């Protein structure tokens, strides 16, 4: 998992998650759009992040703010 390597996925929203079903009928998810990913507590949200309330960001998310794993957990 990303957390085991101290990395965060900065845009964990429905449009960036694709669920696949393999030939055995097992489901698995893949994340898309890793251009915001990076090391927790080092990478920041873009200055032009869409802060539309309908997205439902964690309360600490803000333009230029540090990204933490708890933000990903909140979006799940």
N, CA, C, O and CB atoms as a CASP TS submission, in Angstrom:
PFRMAT TS
TARGET T0000
AUTHOR 0000-0000-0000
METHOD Language model
MODEL 1
PARENT N/A
ATOM      1  N   UNK     1       0.844  -1.187   0.000  1.00  0.00           N
ATOM      2  CA  UNK     1       0.000   0.000   0.000  1.00  0.00           C
ATOM      3  C   UNK     1       0.881   1.239   0.000  1.00  0.00           C
ATOM      4  O   UNK     1       2.046   1.180   0.393  1.00  0.00           O
ATOM      5  CB  UNK     1      -0.955   0.004   1.218  1.00  0.00           C
ATOM      6  N   UNK     2       0.347   2.310  -0.422  1.00  0.00           N
ATOM      7  CA  UNK     2       1.081   3.566  -0.482  1.00  0.00           C
ATOM      8  C   UNK     2       1.565   4.016   0.884  1.00  0.00           C
ATOM      9  O   UNK     2       2.675   4.535   1.001  1.00  0.00           O
ATOM     10  CB  UNK     2       0.220   4.636  -1.093  1.00  0.00           C
ATOM     11  N   UNK     3       0.757   3.830   1.920  1.00  0.00           N
ATOM     12  CA  UNK     3       1.111   4.320   3.254  1.00  0.00           C
ATOM     13  C   UNK     3       2.355   3.636   3.790  1.00  0.00           C
ATOM     14  O   UNK     3       3.134   4.256   4.514  1.00  0.00           O
ATOM     15  CB  UNK     3      -0.046   4.112   4.220  1.00  0.00           C
ATOM     16  N   UNK     4       2.556   2.384   3.453  1.00  0.00           N
ATOM     17  CA  UNK     4       3.719   1.656   3.923  1.00  0.00           C
ATOM     18  C   UNK     4       5.017   2.304   3.476  1.00  0.00           C
ATOM     19  O   UNK     4       6.073   2.071   4.064  1.00  0.00           O
ATOM     20  CB  UNK     4       3.665   0.234   3.444  1.00  0.00           C
ATOM     21  N   UNK     5       4.935   3.113   2.438  1.00  0.00           N
ATOM     22  CA  UNK     5       6.110   3.821   1.938  1.00  0.00           C
ATOM     23  C   UNK     5       5.990   5.322   2.183  1.00  0.00           C
ATOM     24  O   UNK     5       6.709   6.121   1.584  1.00  0.00           O
ATOM     25  CB  UNK     5       6.304   3.544   0.445  1.00  0.00           C
ATOM     26  N   UNK     6       5.061   5.695   3.083  1.00  0.00           N
ATOM     27  CA  UNK     6       4.852   7.094   3.475  1.00  0.00           C
ATOM     28  C   UNK     6       4.422   7.965   2.297  1.00  0.00           C
ATOM     29  O   UNK     6       4.811   9.130   2.207  1.00  0.00           O
ATOM     30  CB  UNK     6       6.125   7.659   4.091  1.00  0.00           C
ATOM     31  N   UNK     7       3.626   7.403   1.402  1.00  0.00           N
ATOM     32  CA  UNK     7       3.132   8.156   0.259  1.00  0.00           C
ATOM     33  C   UNK     7       1.627   8.359   0.367  1.00  0.00           C
ATOM     34  O   UNK     7       0.909   7.539   0.941  1.00  0.00           O
ATOM     35  CB  UNK     7       3.484   7.440  -1.052  1.00  0.00           C
ATOM     36  N   UNK     8       1.176   9.453  -0.191  1.00  0.00           N
ATOM     37  CA  UNK     8      -0.248   9.760  -0.220  1.00  0.00           C
ATOM     38  C   UNK     8      -0.709   9.907  -1.661  1.00  0.00           C
ATOM     39  O   UNK     8       0.061  10.246  -2.560  1.00  0.00           O
ATOM     40  CB  UNK     8      -0.553  11.043   0.581  1.00  0.00           C
ATOM     41  N   UNK     9      -1.972   9.644  -1.839  1.00  0.00           N
ATOM     42  CA  UNK     9      -2.636   9.816  -3.126  1.00  0.00           C
ATOM     43  C   UNK     9      -3.542  11.028  -2.934  1.00  0.00           C
ATOM     44  O   UNK     9      -4.504  10.964  -2.168  1.00  0.00           O
ATOM     45  CB  UNK     9      -3.451   8.506  -3.583  1.00  0.00           C
ATOM     46  N   UNK    10      -3.257  12.093  -3.599  1.00  0.00           N
ATOM     47  CA  UNK    10      -3.876  13.371  -3.261  1.00  0.00           C
ATOM     48  C   UNK    10      -5.246  13.635  -3.864  1.00  0.00           C
ATOM     49  O   UNK    10      -5.837  14.673  -3.566  1.00  0.00           O
ATOM     50  CB  UNK    10      -2.985  14.442  -3.667  1.00  0.00           C
ATOM     51  N   UNK    11      -5.762  12.776  -4.670  1.00  0.00           N
ATOM     52  CA  UNK    11      -7.050  13.068  -5.315  1.00  0.00           C
ATOM     53  C   UNK    11      -7.951  11.838  -5.270  1.00  0.00           C
ATOM     54  O   UNK    11      -8.448  11.383  -6.300  1.00  0.00           O
ATOM     55  CB  UNK    11      -6.840  13.528  -6.781  1.00  0.00           C
ATOM     56  N   UNK    12      -8.154  11.308  -4.072  1.00  0.00           N
ATOM     57  CA  UNK    12      -8.942  10.093  -3.889  1.00  0.00           C
ATOM     58  C   UNK    12     -10.432  10.432  -3.944  1.00  0.00           C
ATOM     59  O   UNK    12     -11.067  10.718  -2.929  1.00  0.00           O
ATOM     60  CB  UNK    12      -8.587   9.404  -2.544  1.00  0.00           C
ATOM     61  N   UNK    13     -10.964  10.388  -5.168  1.00  0.00           N
ATOM     62  CA  UNK    13     -12.377  10.648  -5.417  1.00  0.00           C
ATOM     63  C   UNK    13     -12.882   9.608  -6.402  1.00  0.00           C
ATOM     64  O   UNK    13     -12.098   8.983  -7.116  1.00  0.00           O
ATOM     65  CB  UNK    13     -12.606  12.095  -5.957  1.00  0.00           C
ATOM     66  N   UNK    14     -14.187   9.429  -6.437  1.00  0.00           N
ATOM     67  CA  UNK    14     -14.816   8.450  -7.310  1.00  0.00           C
ATOM     68  C   UNK    14     -14.320   8.442  -8.745  1.00  0.00           C
ATOM     69  O   UNK    14     -14.074   7.366  -9.290  1.00  0.00           O
ATOM     70  CB  UNK    14     -16.256   8.675  -7.315  1.00  0.00           C
ATOM     71  N   UNK    15     -14.163   9.601  -9.383  1.00  0.00           N
ATOM     72  CA  UNK    15     -13.712   9.600 -10.777  1.00  0.00           C
ATOM     73  C   UNK    15     -12.306   9.017 -10.974  1.00  0.00           C
ATOM     74  O   UNK    15     -11.934   8.666 -12.094  1.00  0.00           O
ATOM     75  CB  UNK    15     -13.741  11.006 -11.310  1.00  0.00           C
ATOM     76  N   UNK    16     -11.530   8.913  -9.901  1.00  0.00           N
ATOM     77  CA  UNK    16     -10.159   8.415 -10.008  1.00  0.00           C
ATOM     78  C   UNK    16      -9.995   6.986  -9.515  1.00  0.00           C
ATOM     79  O   UNK    16      -8.873   6.514  -9.334  1.00  0.00           O
ATOM     80  CB  UNK    16      -9.236   9.308  -9.240  1.00  0.00           C
ATOM     81  N   UNK    17     -11.108   6.299  -9.298  1.00  0.00           N
ATOM     82  CA  UNK    17     -11.088   4.902  -8.859  1.00  0.00           C
ATOM     83  C   UNK    17     -11.854   4.065  -9.878  1.00  0.00           C
ATOM     84  O   UNK    17     -13.018   4.339 -10.170  1.00  0.00           O
ATOM     85  CB  UNK    17     -11.706   4.747  -7.426  1.00  0.00           C
ATOM     86  N   UNK    18     -11.198   3.053 -10.409  1.00  0.00           N
ATOM     87  CA  UNK    18     -11.842   2.158 -11.366  1.00  0.00           C
ATOM     88  C   UNK    18     -11.849   0.758 -10.763  1.00  0.00           C
ATOM     89  O   UNK    18     -10.827   0.271 -10.281  1.00  0.00           O
ATOM     90  CB  UNK    18     -11.109   2.177 -12.758  1.00  0.00           C
ATOM     91  N   UNK    19     -13.012   0.121 -10.797  1.00  0.00           N
ATOM     92  CA  UNK    19     -13.141  -1.240 -10.267  1.00  0.00           C
ATOM     93  C   UNK    19     -13.199  -2.207 -11.443  1.00  0.00           C
ATOM     94  O   UNK    19     -13.988  -2.031 -12.371  1.00  0.00           O
ATOM     95  CB  UNK    19     -14.415  -1.383  -9.357  1.00  0.00           C
ATOM     96  N   UNK    20     -12.361  -3.217 -11.389  1.00  0.00           N
ATOM     97  CA  UNK    20     -12.297  -4.249 -12.418  1.00  0.00           C
ATOM     98  C   UNK    20     -12.778  -5.570 -11.838  1.00  0.00           C
ATOM     99  O   UNK    20     -12.731  -5.785 -10.627  1.00  0.00           O
ATOM    100  CB  UNK    20     -10.859  -4.387 -12.978  1.00  0.00           C
ATOM    101  N   UNK    21     -13.234  -6.439 -12.704  1.00  0.00           N
ATOM    102  CA  UNK    21     -13.606  -7.803 -12.321  1.00  0.00           C
ATOM    103  C   UNK    21     -12.761  -8.741 -13.169  1.00  0.00           C
ATOM    104  O   UNK    21     -12.771  -8.651 -14.397  1.00  0.00           O
ATOM    105  CB  UNK    21     -15.159  -8.075 -12.519  1.00  0.00           C
ATOM    106  N   UNK    22     -12.024  -9.650 -12.514  1.00  0.00           N
ATOM    107  CA  UNK    22     -11.180 -10.580 -13.267  1.00  0.00           C
ATOM    108  C   UNK    22     -11.988 -11.771 -13.759  1.00  0.00           C
ATOM    109  O   UNK    22     -13.190 -11.854 -13.510  1.00  0.00           O
ATOM    110  CB  UNK    22     -10.008 -11.059 -12.406  1.00  0.00           C
ATOM    111  N   UNK    23     -11.337 -12.687 -14.450  1.00  0.00           N
ATOM    112  CA  UNK    23     -12.029 -13.823 -15.057  1.00  0.00           C
ATOM    113  C   UNK    23     -12.661 -14.751 -14.023  1.00  0.00           C
ATOM    114  O   UNK    23     -13.539 -15.543 -14.364  1.00  0.00           O
ATOM    115  CB  UNK    23     -11.068 -14.607 -15.916  1.00  0.00           C
ATOM    116  N   UNK    24     -12.230 -14.665 -12.770  1.00  0.00           N
ATOM    117  CA  UNK    24     -12.806 -15.475 -11.687  1.00  0.00           C
ATOM    118  C   UNK    24     -13.940 -14.758 -10.969  1.00  0.00           C
ATOM    119  O   UNK    24     -14.533 -15.299 -10.036  1.00  0.00           O
ATOM    120  CB  UNK    24     -11.728 -15.849 -10.682  1.00  0.00           C
ATOM    121  N   UNK    25     -14.239 -13.548 -11.403  1.00  0.00           N
ATOM    122  CA  UNK    25     -15.301 -12.780 -10.776  1.00  0.00           C
ATOM    123  C   UNK    25     -14.846 -11.968  -9.573  1.00  0.00           C
ATOM    124  O   UNK    25     -15.665 -11.340  -8.901  1.00  0.00           O
ATOM    125  CB  UNK    25     -16.393 -13.693 -10.364  1.00  0.00           C
ATOM    126  N   UNK    26     -13.553 -11.975  -9.298  1.00  0.00           N
ATOM    127  CA  UNK    26     -13.024 -11.196  -8.182  1.00  0.00           C
ATOM    128  C   UNK    26     -12.875  -9.734  -8.589  1.00  0.00           C
ATOM    129  O   UNK    26     -12.408  -9.429  -9.686  1.00  0.00           O
ATOM    130  CB  UNK    26     -11.668 -11.766  -7.710  1.00  0.00           C
ATOM    131  N   UNK    27     -13.277  -8.835  -7.691  1.00  0.00           N
ATOM    132  CA  UNK    27     -13.184  -7.411  -7.958  1.00  0.00           C
ATOM    133  C   UNK    27     -11.909  -6.837  -7.366  1.00  0.00           C
ATOM    134  O   UNK    27     -11.456  -7.271  -6.307  1.00  0.00           O
ATOM    135  CB  UNK    27     -14.401  -6.681  -7.404  1.00  0.00           C
ATOM    136  N   UNK    28     -11.339  -5.870  -8.047  1.00  0.00           N
ATOM    137  CA  UNK    28     -10.200  -5.143  -7.515  1.00  0.00           C
ATOM    138  C   UNK    28     -10.245  -3.718  -8.055  1.00  0.00           C
ATOM    139  O   UNK    28     -10.792  -3.462  -9.128  1.00  0.00           O
ATOM    140  CB  UNK    28      -8.858  -5.846  -7.887  1.00  0.00           C
ATOM    141  N   UNK    29      -9.668  -2.808  -7.306  1.00  0.00           N
ATOM    142  CA  UNK    29      -9.699  -1.400  -7.694  1.00  0.00           C
ATOM    143  C   UNK    29      -8.311  -0.932  -8.108  1.00  0.00           C
ATOM    144  O   UNK    29      -7.290  -1.420  -7.622  1.00  0.00           O
ATOM    145  CB  UNK    29     -10.234  -0.531  -6.544  1.00  0.00           C
ATOM    146  N   UNK    30      -8.311   0.022  -9.012  1.00  0.00           N
ATOM    147  CA  UNK    30      -7.072   0.678  -9.428  1.00  0.00           C
ATOM    148  C   UNK    30      -7.283   2.178  -9.323  1.00  0.00           C
ATOM    149  O   UNK    30      -8.360   2.697  -9.618  1.00  0.00           O
ATOM    150  CB  UNK    30      -6.657   0.264 -10.885  1.00  0.00           C
ATOM    151  N   UNK    31      -6.234   2.859  -8.897  1.00  0.00           N
ATOM    152  CA  UNK    31      -6.282   4.310  -8.799  1.00  0.00           C
ATOM    153  C   UNK    31      -5.726   4.936 -10.071  1.00  0.00           C
ATOM    154  O   UNK    31      -4.734   4.462 -10.626  1.00  0.00           O
ATOM    155  CB  UNK    31      -5.498   4.800  -7.566  1.00  0.00           C
ATOM    156  N   UNK    32      -6.371   5.998 -10.524  1.00  0.00           N
ATOM    157  CA  UNK    32      -5.933   6.742 -11.700  1.00  0.00           C
ATOM    158  C   UNK    32      -5.445   8.118 -11.268  1.00  0.00           C
ATOM    159  O   UNK    32      -5.728   8.563 -10.156  1.00  0.00           O
ATOM    160  CB  UNK    32      -7.079   6.866 -12.740  1.00  0.00           C
ATOM    161  N   UNK    33      -4.724   8.776 -12.133  1.00  0.00           N
ATOM    162  CA  UNK    33      -4.351  10.173 -11.939  1.00  0.00           C
ATOM    163  C   UNK    33      -3.416  10.371 -10.743  1.00  0.00           C
ATOM    164  O   UNK    33      -3.800  10.959  -9.732  1.00  0.00           O
ATOM    165  CB  UNK    33      -5.595  11.014 -11.757  1.00  0.00           C
ATOM    166  N   UNK    34      -2.201   9.879 -10.874  1.00  0.00           N
ATOM    167  CA  UNK    34      -1.211   9.980  -9.797  1.00  0.00           C
ATOM    168  C   UNK    34      -0.385  11.270  -9.856  1.00  0.00           C
ATOM    169  O   UNK    34       0.622  11.384  -9.157  1.00  0.00           O
ATOM    170  CB  UNK    34      -0.283   8.787  -9.850  1.00  0.00           C
ATOM    171  N   UNK    35      -0.787  12.221 -10.664  1.00  0.00           N
ATOM    172  CA  UNK    35       0.055  13.416 -10.806  1.00  0.00           C
ATOM    173  C   UNK    35       0.129  14.260  -9.539  1.00  0.00           C
ATOM    174  O   UNK    35       0.965  15.160  -9.458  1.00  0.00           O
ATOM    175  CB  UNK    35      -0.458  14.265 -11.935  1.00  0.00           C
ATOM    176  N   UNK    36      -0.717  13.995  -8.555  1.00  0.00           N
ATOM    177  CA  UNK    36      -0.651  14.725  -7.295  1.00  0.00           C
ATOM    178  C   UNK    36       0.018  13.915  -6.198  1.00  0.00           C
ATOM    179  O   UNK    36       0.205  14.446  -5.103  1.00  0.00           O
ATOM    180  CB  UNK    36      -2.036  15.129  -6.857  1.00  0.00           C
ATOM    181  N   UNK    37       0.382  12.685  -6.421  1.00  0.00           N
ATOM    182  CA  UNK    37       0.915  11.820  -5.369  1.00  0.00           C
ATOM    183  C   UNK    37       2.290  12.244  -4.888  1.00  0.00           C
ATOM    184  O   UNK    37       3.015  12.970  -5.567  1.00  0.00           O
ATOM    185  CB  UNK    37       0.976  10.405  -5.856  1.00  0.00           C
ATOM    186  N   UNK    38       2.629  11.767  -3.691  1.00  0.00           N
ATOM    187  CA  UNK    38       3.947  12.071  -3.179  1.00  0.00           C
ATOM    188  C   UNK    38       4.092  11.675  -1.727  1.00  0.00           C
ATOM    189  O   UNK    38       3.262  10.938  -1.195  1.00  0.00           O
ATOM    190  CB  UNK    38       4.243  13.529  -3.344  1.00  0.00           C
ATOM    191  N   UNK    39       5.130  12.155  -1.086  1.00  0.00           N
ATOM    192  CA  UNK    39       5.441  11.801   0.294  1.00  0.00           C
ATOM    193  C   UNK    39       4.546  12.570   1.263  1.00  0.00           C
ATOM    194  O   UNK    39       4.385  13.785   1.149  1.00  0.00           O
ATOM    195  CB  UNK    39       6.921  12.079   0.600  1.00  0.00           C
ATOM    196  N   UNK    40       3.970  11.844   2.215  1.00  0.00           N
ATOM    197  CA  UNK    40       3.082  12.466   3.198  1.00  0.00           C
ATOM    198  C   UNK    40       3.820  13.557   3.972  1.00  0.00           C
ATOM    199  O   UNK    40       4.972  13.384   4.370  1.00  0.00           O
ATOM    200  CB  UNK    40       2.523  11.405   4.171  1.00  0.00           C
ATOM    201  N   UNK    41       3.132  14.688   4.179  1.00  0.00           N
ATOM    202  CA  UNK    41       3.704  15.785   4.932  1.00  0.00           C
ATOM    203  C   UNK    41       4.725  16.611   4.181  1.00  0.00           C
ATOM    204  O   UNK    41       5.282  17.564   4.727  1.00  0.00           O
ATOM    205  CB  UNK    41       4.318  15.264   6.143  1.00  0.00           C
ATOM    206  N   UNK    42       4.976  16.249   2.922  1.00  0.00           N
ATOM    207  CA  UNK    42       5.927  16.990   2.089  1.00  0.00           C
ATOM    208  C   UNK    42       5.190  17.602   0.901  1.00  0.00           C
ATOM    209  O   UNK    42       5.348  18.786   0.605  1.00  0.00           O
ATOM    210  CB  UNK    42       7.083  16.064   1.602  1.00  0.00           C
ATOM    211  N   UNK    43       4.387  16.790   0.226  1.00  0.00           N
ATOM    212  CA  UNK    43       3.657  17.281  -0.940  1.00  0.00           C
ATOM    213  C   UNK    43       2.491  18.155  -0.489  1.00  0.00           C
ATOM    214  O   UNK    43       1.943  17.984   0.600  1.00  0.00           O
ATOM    215  CB  UNK    43       3.150  16.102  -1.808  1.00  0.00           C
ATOM    216  N   UNK    44       2.134  19.080  -1.344  1.00  0.00           N
ATOM    217  CA  UNK    44       1.052  20.010  -1.033  1.00  0.00           C
ATOM    218  C   UNK    44      -0.018  19.960  -2.113  1.00  0.00           C
ATOM    219  O   UNK    44       0.231  19.543  -3.244  1.00  0.00           O
ATOM    220  CB  UNK    44       1.592  21.441  -0.883  1.00  0.00           C
ATOM    221  N   UNK    45      -1.208  20.393  -1.738  1.00  0.00           N
ATOM    222  CA  UNK    45      -2.277  20.515  -2.720  1.00  0.00           C
ATOM    223  C   UNK    45      -1.940  21.664  -3.665  1.00  0.00           C
ATOM    224  O   UNK    45      -1.306  22.638  -3.262  1.00  0.00           O
ATOM    225  CB  UNK    45      -3.657  20.746  -2.029  1.00  0.00           C
ATOM    226  N   UNK    46      -2.364  21.548  -4.922  1.00  0.00           N
ATOM    227  CA  UNK    46      -2.074  22.625  -5.876  1.00  0.00           C
ATOM    228  C   UNK    46      -2.744  23.935  -5.452  1.00  0.00           C
ATOM    229  O   UNK    46      -3.779  23.927  -4.786  1.00  0.00           O
ATOM    230  CB  UNK    46      -2.542  22.227  -7.289  1.00  0.00           C
ATOM    231  N   UNK    47      -2.150  25.035  -5.838  1.00  0.00           N
ATOM    232  CA  UNK    47      -2.702  26.351  -5.508  1.00  0.00           C
ATOM    233  C   UNK    47      -4.067  26.566  -6.144  1.00  0.00           C
ATOM    234  O   UNK    47      -4.877  27.342  -5.636  1.00  0.00           O
ATOM    235  CB  UNK    47      -1.748  27.450  -5.954  1.00  0.00           C
ATOM    236  N   UNK    48      -4.325  25.880  -7.255  1.00  0.00           N
ATOM    237  CA  UNK    48      -5.596  26.058  -7.962  1.00  0.00           C
ATOM    238  C   UNK    48      -6.566  24.894  -7.742  1.00  0.00           C
ATOM    239  O   UNK    48      -7.421  24.644  -8.592  1.00  0.00           O
ATOM    240  CB  UNK    48      -5.336  26.226  -9.446  1.00  0.00           C
ATOM    241  N   UNK    49      -6.450  24.172  -6.609  1.00  0.00           N
ATOM    242  CA  UNK    49      -7.334  23.042  -6.326  1.00  0.00           C
ATOM    243  C   UNK    49      -8.793  23.496  -6.333  1.00  0.00           C
ATOM    244  O   UNK    49      -9.121  24.576  -5.842  1.00  0.00           O
ATOM    245  CB  UNK    49      -6.977  22.399  -4.966  1.00  0.00           C
ATOM    246  N   UNK    50      -9.646  22.673  -6.886  1.00  0.00           N
ATOM    247  CA  UNK    50     -11.076  22.958  -6.917  1.00  0.00           C
ATOM    248  C   UNK    50     -11.650  22.706  -5.523  1.00  0.00           C
ATOM    249  O   UNK    50     -11.765  21.553  -5.106  1.00  0.00           O
ATOM    250  CB  UNK    50     -11.804  22.084  -7.995  1.00  0.00           C
ATOM    251  N   UNK    51     -12.004  23.745  -4.813  1.00  0.00           N
ATOM    252  CA  UNK    51     -12.502  23.629  -3.448  1.00  0.00           C
ATOM    253  C   UNK    51     -14.031  23.568  -3.399  1.00  0.00           C
ATOM    254  O   UNK    51     -14.631  23.895  -2.375  1.00  0.00           O
ATOM    255  CB  UNK    51     -12.002  24.797  -2.613  1.00  0.00           C
ATOM    256  N   UNK    52     -14.655  23.156  -4.490  1.00  0.00           N
ATOM    257  CA  UNK    52     -16.104  23.013  -4.535  1.00  0.00           C
ATOM    258  C   UNK    52     -16.565  22.139  -3.378  1.00  0.00           C
ATOM    259  O   UNK    52     -16.057  21.030  -3.208  1.00  0.00           O
ATOM    260  CB  UNK    52     -16.559  22.414  -5.886  1.00  0.00           C
ATOM    261  N   UNK    53     -17.506  22.606  -2.587  1.00  0.00           N
ATOM    262  CA  UNK    53     -17.987  21.890  -1.400  1.00  0.00           C
ATOM    263  C   UNK    53     -18.603  20.536  -1.753  1.00  0.00           C
ATOM    264  O   UNK    53     -18.640  19.645  -0.904  1.00  0.00           O
ATOM    265  CB  UNK    53     -19.012  22.741  -0.658  1.00  0.00           C
ATOM    266  N   UNK    54     -19.085  20.360  -2.980  1.00  0.00           N
ATOM    267  CA  UNK    54     -19.681  19.092  -3.390  1.00  0.00           C
ATOM    268  C   UNK    54     -18.660  17.962  -3.448  1.00  0.00           C
ATOM    269  O   UNK    54     -19.033  16.791  -3.369  1.00  0.00           O
ATOM    270  CB  UNK    54     -20.345  19.247  -4.737  1.00  0.00           C
ATOM    271  N   UNK    55     -17.380  18.295  -3.586  1.00  0.00           N
ATOM    272  CA  UNK    55     -16.335  17.272  -3.618  1.00  0.00           C
ATOM    273  C   UNK    55     -16.205  16.622  -2.252  1.00  0.00           C
ATOM    274  O   UNK    55     -15.950  15.421  -2.164  1.00  0.00           O
ATOM    275  CB  UNK    55     -14.984  17.875  -4.057  1.00  0.00           C
ATOM    276  N   UNK    56     -16.374  17.386  -1.193  1.00  0.00           N
ATOM    277  CA  UNK    56     -16.349  16.821   0.144  1.00  0.00           C
ATOM    278  C   UNK    56     -14.967  16.612   0.719  1.00  0.00           C
ATOM    279  O   UNK    56     -14.731  15.626   1.418  1.00  0.00           O
ATOM    280  CB  UNK    56     -17.057  15.545   0.141  1.00  0.00           C
ATOM    281  N   UNK    57     -14.040  17.528   0.435  1.00  0.00           N
ATOM    282  CA  UNK    57     -12.689  17.419   0.951  1.00  0.00           C
ATOM    283  C   UNK    57     -12.666  17.404   2.473  1.00  0.00           C
ATOM    284  O   UNK    57     -13.590  17.900   3.117  1.00  0.00           O
ATOM    285  CB  UNK    57     -11.841  18.556   0.431  1.00  0.00           C
ATOM    286  N   UNK    58     -11.609  16.833   3.048  1.00  0.00           N
ATOM    287  CA  UNK    58     -11.336  16.907   4.487  1.00  0.00           C
ATOM    288  C   UNK    58     -11.249  18.391   4.859  1.00  0.00           C
ATOM    289  O   UNK    58     -10.833  19.210   4.039  1.00  0.00           O
ATOM    290  CB  UNK    58     -10.000  16.134   4.871  1.00  0.00           C
ATOM    291  N   UNK    59     -11.636  18.738   6.082  1.00  0.00           N
ATOM    292  CA  UNK    59     -11.659  20.139   6.524  1.00  0.00           C
ATOM    293  C   UNK    59     -10.293  20.824   6.451  1.00  0.00           C
ATOM    294  O   UNK    59     -10.229  22.047   6.327  1.00  0.00           O
ATOM    295  CB  UNK    59     -12.175  20.214   7.940  1.00  0.00           C
ATOM    296  N   UNK    60      -9.194  20.055   6.526  1.00  0.00           N
ATOM    297  CA  UNK    60      -7.853  20.641   6.494  1.00  0.00           C
ATOM    298  C   UNK    60      -7.333  20.900   5.081  1.00  0.00           C
ATOM    299  O   UNK    60      -6.304  21.554   4.914  1.00  0.00           O
ATOM    300  CB  UNK    60      -6.895  19.739   7.213  1.00  0.00           C
ATOM    301  N   UNK    61      -8.028  20.400   4.073  1.00  0.00           N
ATOM    302  CA  UNK    61      -7.562  20.575   2.692  1.00  0.00           C
ATOM    303  C   UNK    61      -7.723  22.035   2.281  1.00  0.00           C
ATOM    304  O   UNK    61      -8.790  22.629   2.440  1.00  0.00           O
ATOM    305  CB  UNK    61      -8.343  19.644   1.718  1.00  0.00           C
ATOM    306  N   UNK    62      -6.642  22.596   1.749  1.00  0.00           N
ATOM    307  CA  UNK    62      -6.679  23.974   1.266  1.00  0.00           C
ATOM    308  C   UNK    62      -5.592  24.153   0.205  1.00  0.00           C
ATOM    309  O   UNK    62      -4.633  23.383   0.162  1.00  0.00           O
ATOM    310  CB  UNK    62      -6.486  24.989   2.442  1.00  0.00           C
ATOM    311  N   UNK    63      -5.742  25.164  -0.646  1.00  0.00           N
ATOM    312  CA  UNK    63      -4.722  25.406  -1.650  1.00  0.00           C
ATOM    313  C   UNK    63      -3.345  25.586  -1.004  1.00  0.00           C
ATOM    314  O   UNK    63      -3.175  26.416  -0.110  1.00  0.00           O
ATOM    315  CB  UNK    63      -5.084  26.636  -2.484  1.00  0.00           C
ATOM    316  N   UNK    64      -2.375  24.810  -1.460  1.00  0.00           N
ATOM    317  CA  UNK    64      -1.019  24.882  -0.940  1.00  0.00           C
ATOM    318  C   UNK    64      -0.809  24.183   0.392  1.00  0.00           C
ATOM    319  O   UNK    64       0.296  24.212   0.934  1.00  0.00           O
ATOM    320  CB  UNK    64      -0.628  26.290  -0.805  1.00  0.00           C
ATOM    321  N   UNK    65      -1.858  23.551   0.937  1.00  0.00           N
ATOM    322  CA  UNK    65      -1.753  22.877   2.228  1.00  0.00           C
ATOM    323  C   UNK    65      -1.075  21.522   2.125  1.00  0.00           C
ATOM    324  O   UNK    65      -1.145  20.865   1.086  1.00  0.00           O
ATOM    325  CB  UNK    65      -3.120  22.710   2.835  1.00  0.00           C
ATOM    326  N   UNK    66      -0.417  21.104   3.203  1.00  0.00           N
ATOM    327  CA  UNK    66       0.231  19.795   3.245  1.00  0.00           C
ATOM    328  C   UNK    66      -0.799  18.678   3.137  1.00  0.00           C
ATOM    329  O   UNK    66      -1.931  18.817   3.600  1.00  0.00           O
ATOM    330  CB  UNK    66       1.046  19.639   4.535  1.00  0.00           C
ATOM    331  N   UNK    67      -0.401  17.592   2.534  1.00  0.00           N
ATOM    332  CA  UNK    67      -1.293  16.443   2.338  1.00  0.00           C
ATOM    333  C   UNK    67      -0.920  15.346   3.322  1.00  0.00           C
ATOM    334  O   UNK    67       0.254  15.017   3.493  1.00  0.00           O
ATOM    335  CB  UNK    67      -1.218  15.915   0.875  1.00  0.00           C
ATOM    336  N   UNK    68      -1.947  14.781   3.972  1.00  0.00           N
ATOM    337  CA  UNK    68      -1.736  13.727   4.964  1.00  0.00           C
ATOM    338  C   UNK    68      -2.611  12.519   4.647  1.00  0.00           C
ATOM    339  O   UNK    68      -3.646  12.644   3.992  1.00  0.00           O
ATOM    340  CB  UNK    68      -2.036  14.248   6.384  1.00  0.00           C
ATOM    341  N   UNK    69      -2.184  11.349   5.118  1.00  0.00           N
ATOM    342  CA  UNK    69      -2.926  10.103   4.892  1.00  0.00           C
ATOM    343  C   UNK    69      -4.364  10.211   5.387  1.00  0.00           C
ATOM    344  O   UNK    69      -5.274   9.640   4.787  1.00  0.00           O
ATOM    345  CB  UNK    69      -2.226   8.934   5.585  1.00  0.00           C
ATOM    346  N   UNK    70      -4.568  10.939   6.478  1.00  0.00           N
ATOM    347  CA  UNK    70      -5.927  11.042   7.013  1.00  0.00           C
ATOM    348  C   UNK    70      -6.877  11.703   6.015  1.00  0.00           C
ATOM    349  O   UNK    70      -8.087  11.492   6.095  1.00  0.00           O
ATOM    350  CB  UNK    70      -5.920  11.828   8.322  1.00  0.00           C
ATOM    351  N   UNK    71      -6.361  12.491   5.086  1.00  0.00           N
ATOM    352  CA  UNK    71      -7.206  13.082   4.054  1.00  0.00           C
ATOM    353  C   UNK    71      -7.716  11.986   3.116  1.00  0.00           C
ATOM    354  O   UNK    71      -8.880  11.998   2.716  1.00  0.00           O
ATOM    355  CB  UNK    71      -6.428  14.164   3.259  1.00  0.00           C
ATOM    356  N   UNK    72      -6.833  11.033   2.764  1.00  0.00           N
ATOM    357  CA  UNK    72      -7.248   9.892   1.926  1.00  0.00           C
ATOM    358  C   UNK    72      -8.282   9.063   2.658  1.00  0.00           C
ATOM    359  O   UNK    72      -9.308   8.692   2.088  1.00  0.00           O
ATOM    360  CB  UNK    72      -6.033   9.011   1.540  1.00  0.00           C
ATOM    361  N   UNK    73      -8.009   8.769   3.930  1.00  0.00           N
ATOM    362  CA  UNK    73      -8.933   7.957   4.726  1.00  0.00           C
ATOM    363  C   UNK    73     -10.305   8.619   4.818  1.00  0.00           C
ATOM    364  O   UNK    73     -11.328   7.937   4.763  1.00  0.00           O
ATOM    365  CB  UNK    73      -8.366   7.724   6.135  1.00  0.00           C
ATOM    366  N   UNK    74     -10.330   9.921   4.956  1.00  0.00           N
ATOM    367  CA  UNK    74     -11.581  10.666   5.021  1.00  0.00           C
ATOM    368  C   UNK    74     -12.368  10.512   3.727  1.00  0.00           C
ATOM    369  O   UNK    74     -13.588  10.350   3.756  1.00  0.00           O
ATOM    370  CB  UNK    74     -11.311  12.146   5.304  1.00  0.00           C
ATOM    371  N   UNK    75     -11.673  10.562   2.589  1.00  0.00           N
ATOM    372  CA  UNK    75     -12.346  10.479   1.296  1.00  0.00           C
ATOM    373  C   UNK    75     -12.890   9.087   0.997  1.00  0.00           C
ATOM    374  O   UNK    75     -13.790   8.934   0.171  1.00  0.00           O
ATOM    375  CB  UNK    75     -11.400  10.893   0.203  1.00  0.00           C
ATOM    376  N   UNK    76     -12.345   8.068   1.668  1.00  0.00           N
ATOM    377  CA  UNK    76     -12.882   6.718   1.476  1.00  0.00           C
ATOM    378  C   UNK    76     -14.268   6.625   2.034  1.00  0.00           C
ATOM    379  O   UNK    76     -14.889   5.564   1.968  1.00  0.00           O
ATOM    380  CB  UNK    76     -11.988   5.672   2.127  1.00  0.00           C
TER
END
